[in-house]
Amino acid sequence: LMPYIWYEKLSSTCIKYIYVMEEYGYLTNKEISLLKKELKNQGFDEEETTLKYTNNQVKYGEPIFLKITYNYEMQLPLMEPQIIEMKVERESVSKR
């Protein structure tokens, strides 16, 4: 259940920021800082998080993307910890 909850947090954050990217045509430095801060506040370890995104402004109608990858360490009783790689990727187009 816990990996699903963490995945949903990633997914909702990704959706939120893809809407921001649609407005600006890319992820600005200010917005990337806010995204990192938001993920940290939700409990995601910055060292286990990878962000890939459109980082140069594109014109109206051109594609944009945001991909968040997180290595979640799942602790199970009587077993070794397992790393689950969670990937959330959203694509859209610039609306500005």
C-alpha positions as CSV (number, residue, x, y, z in Angstrom):
1,L,0.0,0.0,0.0
2,M,2.8,2.4,0.9
3,P,4.4,2.4,-2.6
4,Y,1.0,3.2,-4.1
5,I,0.6,6.2,-1.8
6,W,4.1,7.5,-2.7
7,Y,3.4,7.0,-6.4
8,E,0.2,9.0,-6.1
9,K,2.0,11.8,-4.5
10,L,4.5,11.9,-7.4
11,S,1.7,11.7,-9.9
12,S,-0.3,14.5,-8.5
13,T,2.8,16.7,-8.2
14,C,3.7,16.0,-11.8
15,I,0.3,16.9,-13.0
16,K,0.4,20.1,-11.1
17,Y,3.7,21.2,-12.6
18,I,2.8,20.1,-16.1
19,Y,0.0,22.7,-15.9
20,V,2.6,25.3,-14.9
21,M,4.8,24.3,-17.8
22,E,1.8,24.6,-20.2
23,E,1.6,28.3,-19.1
24,Y,5.3,29.2,-19.4
25,G,6.3,26.7,-22.2
26,Y,8.9,25.2,-19.9
27,L,9.9,24.8,-16.3
28,T,11.5,28.0,-15.0
29,N,14.3,28.1,-12.5
30,K,11.8,29.4,-9.9
31,E,9.3,26.6,-10.6
32,I,12.0,23.9,-10.5
33,S,13.1,25.2,-7.1
34,L,9.5,25.1,-5.9
35,L,9.0,21.6,-7.3
36,K,12.1,20.3,-5.5
37,K,11.0,22.0,-2.3
38,E,7.5,20.5,-2.6
39,L,8.8,17.0,-3.1
40,K,11.1,17.4,-0.1
41,N,8.2,18.6,2.0
42,Q,6.2,15.5,1.0
43,G,9.0,13.3,2.3
44,F,10.9,12.5,-0.9
45,D,14.7,12.2,-0.5
46,E,16.3,14.6,-2.9
47,E,19.2,12.2,-3.5
48,E,16.8,9.5,-4.6
49,T,14.8,11.8,-6.9
50,T,15.6,12.5,-10.6
51,L,13.9,15.2,-12.6
52,K,13.9,15.5,-16.4
53,Y,11.9,18.2,-18.0
54,T,11.6,20.8,-20.8
55,N,14.1,23.4,-19.7
56,N,14.0,25.8,-22.6
57,Q,11.0,27.8,-23.5
58,V,9.1,26.4,-26.5
59,K,6.5,28.1,-28.7
60,Y,2.8,27.7,-28.6
61,G,1.7,24.1,-29.5
62,E,5.2,22.6,-29.2
63,P,5.6,19.5,-26.9
64,I,6.7,19.7,-23.3
65,F,7.4,17.0,-20.8
66,L,8.1,16.3,-17.1
67,K,9.5,13.1,-15.8
68,I,10.0,12.4,-12.1
69,T,11.8,9.2,-11.0
70,Y,12.1,8.1,-7.4
71,N,13.8,5.2,-5.8
72,Y,11.6,4.1,-3.0
73,E,13.1,1.8,-0.4
74,M,10.5,-0.7,0.8
75,Q,11.1,-2.2,4.2
76,L,9.5,-5.6,4.7
77,P,9.6,-7.7,7.9
78,L,12.1,-10.5,7.8
79,M,13.4,-9.5,4.3
80,E,16.1,-7.4,2.9
81,P,15.0,-3.8,1.9
82,Q,13.9,-3.6,-1.7
83,I,14.3,-0.6,-4.0
84,I,11.3,0.2,-6.2
85,E,11.9,2.6,-9.0
86,M,8.8,4.8,-9.5
87,K,8.5,6.8,-12.7
88,V,5.9,9.4,-13.5
89,E,5.9,11.1,-16.8
90,R,3.5,13.6,-18.3
91,E,3.5,15.2,-21.7
92,S,1.6,18.1,-23.1
93,V,2.0,21.1,-25.3
94,S,2.8,24.8,-24.6
95,K,-0.4,26.8,-24.4
96,R,1.2,30.2,-24.5
